[in-house]
Amino acid sequence: MKLRRWVSFHGVSLNVEPDLDHFSGIVPCGQTAYGVTSLVDLGLPVTMDEADAALKASFRAIFGEVVDGAAPI
């Protein structure tokens, strides 16, 4: 992932339980051997709130608490 001036040039997607037909034309990272999937299709039926809480906990464990304020330039 590349970030410059708070703009990502490569992203991350976490599909919780979408209609994957909408993603049929997407080739993630140019990897044609792998497609798009979701947590529910992997046997992990979680809610958006549960996924959000898990992401926040993981972010805090790695980067520490987030402090509100202006973004650096």
RAKANOR-V259509 format. One record per pair of residues at least 4 apart in sequence whose ideal C-beta (glycine too) atoms are under 6 Angstrom apart, sorted by sequence separation. I is the first residue (numbers start at 0). J is the second residue. If there is no record, write none. Layout:
I/J
I/J
This chain:
36/40
45/49
58/62
2/7
26/31
38/43
39/44
45/50
1/8
38/45
1/9
0/9
25/35
22/35
17/37
16/37
14/37
15/38
16/39
15/47
15/50
5/70
